[in-house]
Amino acid sequence: MTALTHASASELLTGDQYLSLHLLETFTAALPVRDENGMPKAFVYGGDLRTMITSQARRRAERTYSRERANGGQGALAGYTMGIRTREWAKLTSDALSAQHNWDKQEATATAKAILEGLGLKFGTKPNTLGLTQVLLFAPEDAGQVIAAYIHENRESVTTWSNSYIKARDAKATAEAAKKAKAAAARKAKKDGTPAAAPDETPESSADDDGLPALPKQIREAVLTALAPRDAIDIALYGRFLAEIADSPNVDGAIQTGHAFTVHAAEHIDDFYAAADDAKLHRKEHALDFLDTADDAGAGTTGYQSLITGTFYRHAVLDRYKIRMNLLAAGMKPDEAETAAAAAEREFIEAFTNAVPHAKKNTTASTGVLPKLVLSFTGARPFNYAGAFERPIDETTDGPASIAAAERLLKQHALVLRKRKDISPASFLTYDLDVQDLLDAHAAAGTLPGTEATTLEELTGA
């Protein structure tokens, strides 16, 4: 497509609005994601337990993969602004004030935190979380620098407000602490049967009036603008929601991601491991045991880790109209939005294909996995083929799971393609010898429901 116009936008809404991606990949003795107990995540589907890799784990892996590539000058989004999701916006702003504008560190920290509090964000209450917001905020990664620049340029008005805010906040905290102490003393007196102190006559603030000076409109708008999605491509792709700031610009993301699951019954093992104590082994190998009376028997430490093996089906879809609308809403001109959307689509395919969650990557080498099969097509609506694997593959009768799953995906798409007009033929890409033989056989028989791609670029629906 060329520059985005009302006509081309309408065409997307009625034709190839959604780019659907489907992928098969096999992990061997790995654990890309785990639950709070260190166990593989799983759910029952088709009567069997299936191992799951959550969409949250996949989306984070893909989002950070693309950000690192873009920031390193690589890939389709090189040169574009990217976002970062963190609780450390006060620190990032304070660091920019100190490093770039020579502010005193203590004043910079207090000012940055006061402004974010005035915006509506709450901070942690424990010693190690006092400088962290209670929620993660996904914003352009230069937002801290932008806020710091505004604070410095308007130092007099900002510090006048922040000083009054900090004074009122601290006074309120002191009063609340005294009130709690008095209430505790009254409870103790009642329990001991001694006279209680006179009740506090100080009127309480209403829920709508916390007694703190409101953040001036001009400052509020400047900070909200800095934290707004702006031209951060990954925010336009993955979206964000921030309930804590009512007037913050939230974004409905353009990417939908399904949970990945095994196409066969779950296969989990509890792997026993033993870690050696190097100093102990050195003594034993050099006959120096007499130097230490400690017990030299056994390993340094032992334990169990859960590992999974299996072929996973996963699916994601890009709303090609939505990404363009998000970029236009962020302030891009139509031709800029079209160029950025096309780049975002290419990077979406790249990240979906190559990004892998990093859990246990050093002990399982799981991030080196290549897809068995990638299937891409466009349509007027999303198409999820998870239903093709409701009947789990049984390798004793169906053969290797990845090959049987690839055959099912091909047949599933051929079936839908025959019966619907709102879907396109697919592009197929494989890095697996056996699946390549399968694609070649279908191509020779004229039963391949699309065309084979040799590069990721050929999978785009643009």
Salt bridges, closest charged atoms under 4 A:
ASP16 OD2 - ARG320 NH1 3.11
GLU25 OE2 - ARG58 NH1 3.60
GLU25 OE2 - ARG314 NE 2.81
GLU62 OE2 - ARG58 NH2 3.45
GLU62 OE2 - ARG314 NH1 3.79
ASP95 OD2 - LYS91 NZ 2.85
ASP95 OD1 - LYS105 NZ 2.40
GLU107 OE1 - ARG155 NH2 3.17
GLU117 OE1 - ARG169 NH1 2.85
ASP142 OD1 - ARG230 NH2 2.74
ASP170 OD1 - ARG169 NE 3.38
ASP192 OD2 - LYS188 NZ 2.89
GLU204 OE2 - LYS179 NZ 2.54
ASP247 OD1 - ARG220 NH2 2.96
GLU267 OE2 - HIS264 ND1 3.92
ASP292 OD2 - ARG283 NH1 3.84
ASP296 OD1 - ARG283 NH2 2.87
GLU338 OE1 - ARG324 NE 2.84
GLU345 OE1 - ARG320 NE 2.78
GLU347 OE2 - ARG69 NE 3.03
GLU350 OE2 - ARG69 NH1 3.86
GLU407 OE2 - LYS411 NZ 3.63
GLU407 OE1 - HIS442 NE2 3.00
ASP422 OD2 - ARG420 NH2 2.71
ASP432 OD1 - LYS372 NZ 2.85
